[in-house]
Amino acid sequence: MTEDNFELAVVQVPSPAQGEFLVKNLWLSIEAGIRTMMHEPDVEASKSTIPLLQKGEPVHSFTVGQIIQSRHPRFPKGSYVTGLCNWQEYFISDGARMQIVDADLAPVRYYLGIMGAMAAPAYFGLLDVGKITDGETVVVSAAAGSIGSVACQVAKLTGCRVVGITGSDEKVDWLVNELGIDAAVNYKKADNLQDCLKSACSGGGIDVFFDSVAGKSLEAVIDVMKVHGRILAYGALHGYDGGDSVWPTNYLKIIYKRLCVKGLSSLDYLNRLPEYHAQMSRWISEGKVRWRETVYEGIENAVPAWIGLFQGKNIGKMLVKLGDPEQIP
Ligand SMILES: NC(=O)c1ccc[n+]([C@@H]2O[C@H](COP(=O)([O-])OP(=O)(O)OC[C@H]3O[C@@H](n4cnc5c(N)ncnc54)[C@H](OP(=O)(O)O)[C@@H]3O)[C@@H](O)[C@H]2O)c1
């Protein structure tokens, strides 16, 4: 994808009708998964398992905005809302699939990142599905990204040895020296990722892999996994934007090692978000988790920010700031 595939348009937003409200979007969440909704012309939409964007349709992702006019009884003017929305500065909603967020619990943009629906599966996936325990070795790919950095810290707070895979020395430094994980490998510099992982894991092998990338890094990890290890498959960045196959060529080792591979979807944890918010806000207030954001300004920079995600330009959550909240009496 390049910027030429996108167009910025000016459209009129109507006034809210009865049962509707007008939202001023403040923050856009820039998400890699949007790429999986954009198909090449030769791909039949019917073959996809997710709703695909059609040519000319607005791109959408999670946003946080402020209600500036309301004719809806449950969504008062001045409150902040999040939901899956078009990349627009203003929009009308009837409240379907929109949720009010608690601006007293955390800054509202956190609901797109560390407190967001996309990060929650890192917490529930590692603890409930991966069943990580004190002393186990956990490896995380895209470790300095918004979800990977949460996964690293959840595993560290559980007492695991944590190793990140990431794409720059600056990110290695952030992960090890600020987030306090045990080791991180810059995959772009590693001649042999498998050997680098072996030494980062002190020769002991990997119990659990939280994976957002697949492809070559998954292949290297499978080689270093312990027998009965668990792989939590959350994303496949390696193949989203024209990369090689995401499938590991050492598939048979999944069988020989009796590995458990489990796919995770953020949709499965939406009803547990209050539990996640309570735990994460507690960790934030106790200074137990750290967080970074990479912020672009203005809707005209949404596409450069999104393309930048695939070039590793973000540390932590990639966001676009669209505006400031209004003073509402
Ligand atoms: N299953 C679900 O329900 C669900 C929901 C939301 C997100 N996800 C997945 O979560 C993952 C993270 O998404 P995010 O939007 O939060 O992005 P992110 O992790 O904040 O940022 C993406 C990072 O991935 C790395 N990356 C990009 N392209 C790569 C490639 N080809 N190979 C290796 N690393 C690459 C880059 O860092 P480096 O410098 O380290 O390369 C980049 O900073 C994605 O796979 C996404 O699909 C899954």
Ligand as a Chemical Component Dictionary entry (heavy atoms), coordinates in Angstrom:
data_LIG
# 
_chem_comp.id                   LIG 
_chem_comp.type                 NON-POLYMER 
_chem_comp.pdbx_formal_charge   0 
_chem_comp.three_letter_code    LIG 
# 
loop_
_chem_comp_atom.comp_id 
_chem_comp_atom.atom_id 
_chem_comp_atom.alt_atom_id 
_chem_comp_atom.type_symbol 
_chem_comp_atom.charge 
_chem_comp_atom.model_Cartn_x 
_chem_comp_atom.model_Cartn_y 
_chem_comp_atom.model_Cartn_z 
_chem_comp_atom.pdbx_ordinal 
LIG N1  N1  N 0  -6.576 -11.121 16.562 1  
LIG C1  C1  C 0  -7.115 -9.939  16.821 2  
LIG O1  O1  O 0  -8.295 -9.823  17.199 3  
LIG C2  C2  C 0  -6.268 -8.712  16.713 4  
LIG C3  C3  C 0  -6.782 -7.464  17.082 5  
LIG C4  C4  C 0  -5.935 -6.347  16.997 6  
LIG C5  C5  C 0  -4.632 -6.489  16.540 7  
LIG N2  N2  N 1  -4.201 -7.742  16.203 8  
LIG C6  C6  C 0  -2.836 -7.929  15.710 9  
LIG O2  O2  O 0  -1.903 -7.379  16.605 10 
LIG C7  C7  C 0  -0.710 -7.082  15.885 11 
LIG C8  C8  C 0  -0.165 -5.726  16.305 12 
LIG O3  O3  O 0  -0.970 -4.718  15.725 13 
LIG P1  P1  P 0  -0.925 -3.190  16.149 14 
LIG O4  O4  O 0  -1.874 -2.501  15.254 15 
LIG O5  O5  O -1 -1.100 -3.070  17.615 16 
LIG O6  O6  O 0  0.525  -2.732  15.745 17 
LIG P2  P2  P 0  1.801  -2.483  16.675 18 
LIG O7  O7  O 0  2.240  -3.775  17.255 19 
LIG O8  O8  O 0  1.610  -1.325  17.560 20 
LIG O9  O9  O 0  2.840  -2.015  15.568 21 
LIG C9  C9  C 0  3.242  -2.913  14.604 22 
LIG C10 C10 C 0  4.728  -3.222  14.805 23 
LIG O10 O10 O 0  4.974  -4.464  14.202 24 
LIG C11 C11 C 0  6.247  -4.469  13.604 25 
LIG N3  N3  N 0  6.114  -4.908  12.216 26 
LIG C12 C12 C 0  5.470  -4.269  11.221 27 
LIG N4  N4  N 0  5.551  -4.973  10.088 28 
LIG C13 C13 C 0  6.282  -6.083  10.376 29 
LIG C14 C14 C 0  6.727  -7.205  9.631  30 
LIG N5  N5  N 0  6.444  -7.340  8.331  31 
LIG N6  N6  N 0  7.463  -8.141  10.272 32 
LIG C15 C15 C 0  7.781  -8.005  11.563 33 
LIG N7  N7  N 0  7.379  -6.977  12.331 34 
LIG C16 C16 C 0  6.646  -6.033  11.733 35 
LIG C17 C17 C 0  6.810  -3.056  13.666 36 
LIG O11 O11 O 0  7.798  -3.019  14.686 37 
LIG P3  P3  P 0  9.316  -3.551  14.448 38 
LIG O12 O12 O 0  10.171 -2.321  14.468 39 
LIG O13 O13 O 0  9.504  -4.429  15.619 40 
LIG O14 O14 O 0  9.354  -4.270  13.132 41 
LIG C18 C18 C 0  5.625  -2.209  14.109 42 
LIG O15 O15 O 0  6.000  -1.175  14.976 43 
LIG C19 C19 C 0  -1.073 -7.220  14.405 44 
LIG O16 O16 O 0  -0.623 -8.473  13.937 45 
LIG C20 C20 C 0  -2.564 -7.186  14.415 46 
LIG O17 O17 O 0  -3.167 -7.828  13.324 47 
LIG C21 C21 C 0  -4.979 -8.841  16.276 48 
# 
loop_
_chem_comp_bond.comp_id 
_chem_comp_bond.atom_id_1 
_chem_comp_bond.atom_id_2 
_chem_comp_bond.value_order 
_chem_comp_bond.pdbx_ordinal 
LIG N1  C1  SING 1  
LIG C1  O1  DOUB 2  
LIG C1  C2  SING 3  
LIG C2  C3  SING 4  
LIG C2  C21 DOUB 5  
LIG C3  C4  DOUB 6  
LIG C4  C5  SING 7  
LIG C5  N2  DOUB 8  
LIG N2  C6  SING 9  
LIG N2  C21 SING 10 
LIG C6  O2  SING 11 
LIG C6  C20 SING 12 
LIG O2  C7  SING 13 
LIG C7  C8  SING 14 
LIG C7  C19 SING 15 
LIG C8  O3  SING 16 
LIG O3  P1  SING 17 
LIG P1  O4  DOUB 18 
LIG P1  O5  SING 19 
LIG P1  O6  SING 20 
LIG O6  P2  SING 21 
LIG P2  O7  DOUB 22 
LIG P2  O8  SING 23 
LIG P2  O9  SING 24 
LIG O9  C9  SING 25 
LIG C9  C10 SING 26 
LIG C10 O10 SING 27 
LIG C10 C18 SING 28 
LIG O10 C11 SING 29 
LIG C11 N3  SING 30 
LIG C11 C17 SING 31 
LIG N3  C12 SING 32 
LIG N3  C16 SING 33 
LIG C12 N4  DOUB 34 
LIG N4  C13 SING 35 
LIG C13 C14 SING 36 
LIG C13 C16 DOUB 37 
LIG C14 N5  SING 38 
LIG C14 N6  DOUB 39 
LIG N6  C15 SING 40 
LIG C15 N7  DOUB 41 
LIG N7  C16 SING 42 
LIG C17 O11 SING 43 
LIG C17 C18 SING 44 
LIG O11 P3  SING 45 
LIG P3  O12 DOUB 46 
LIG P3  O13 SING 47 
LIG P3  O14 SING 48 
LIG C18 O15 SING 49 
LIG C19 O16 SING 50 
LIG C19 C20 SING 51 
LIG C20 O17 SING 52 
# 
